[in-house]
Amino acid sequence: MKILFYDTKEYDREYFEKHLPEYPGIEIEFTKAELQVRTAALAKDCDAVCTFVNADMNSDVVRSLAAEGIRLILLRCAGFNQVDLDAAKECGITVMRVPGYSPEAVAEHAMALVLTACRRIHKAYNRVRENDFSLPGLTGVNLYQKTAGIIGTGKIGAAMARICHGFGMNVIAFDMYPNRELDFVSYVPLDELLAQSDLISLHCPLTEATHHMINLETIEKMKDGVILVNTSRGGLIKTDDLIEGNRRHKFFAIGLDVYEEEKNYVYEDYSSAILSHSTTARLLSFPNVVITSHQGFFTQEALTAICRTTLENAECFANGEMNGNVVTQ
Ligand code: NAI
């Protein structure tokens, strides 16, 4: 089993090279190239390709891979909305992912964004570095005894619910499939969650139904002074409406690990460039907004789990076995 590993970052190489000897029979070739139609040919002579969450695997890309003889796409991430699954199925390519590698990593990052944004740590950090020890503008809010509304209580949402519960918050949630293990959570309709929550944290996948679920209409239904956090997918929030809502002083704090414009910039260093987009810049101009670059998953534990599961997926496929991580059926 020979895998071409696209868009390799130094941490990918470090973790995969460390664990590869545990999987004899698997060979990896690393490239920094992103997977696109014109780079699909690099996978010639390989059985599989391995890609991350930001690779746009539209039908043209999938067909180009099939033309090179690729039989397996290994996603080293949980989400799979970036792959045209119909095209993969048509081409006889199996797609496997890494579900739930460390829900706590993402949930802990969601809470880190909540605390950073709502206690203005991002501003305080810079102030103290400039020997400015003043406090005006840094007033926060307590979370204790406030209401946390979790949208989507799968693996990550459940971990976030437990963290909020640990902070002494009242936890409510919206999900079509209530998680029975969360006996401290009250499930409510979405409108009720929007109206009652002091903190809203998004943990549902991006689908046609959830695209732009946070828009001016739903923002209007929220409490004034609400804290909103998104560590799920940028498309859940209509960014222009979020900006408008913040201009109307709806939000006390906003924390985003994902946002609509991230696709062209995520995981790259553009610190010396003049960026052509403006939405993220407009968001960053607000003092109550904190943005990180899709790093919710980025812990040592999660990287180890991603690496092991990806290699196990490859091994299963090579042995003609299928596990629960196949997303093309
Ligand atoms: P999961 O599949 O365990 O849970 C998703 C939950 O959302 C399920 O309970 C499902 O019933 C619910 N859901 C689906 N449609 C919904 C709707 N319209 N309204 C309310 N709930 C709905 O997924 P998991 O592992 O918890 O991941 C959640 C999301 O987190 C992923 O879809 C992915 O987009 C994102 N993610 C972000 C990462 C980061 O680094 N920031 C890393 C990993 C995942």
Residues whose N, C-alpha, C, O or C-beta is under 5 A from the ligand:
A	BS01	NAI	A78 G79 G100 V106 I151 G152 T153 G154 K155 I156 G157 F174 D175 M176 Y177 H203 C204 P205 L206 A209 T210 T231 S232 R233 D257 H294 Q295 G296 F297
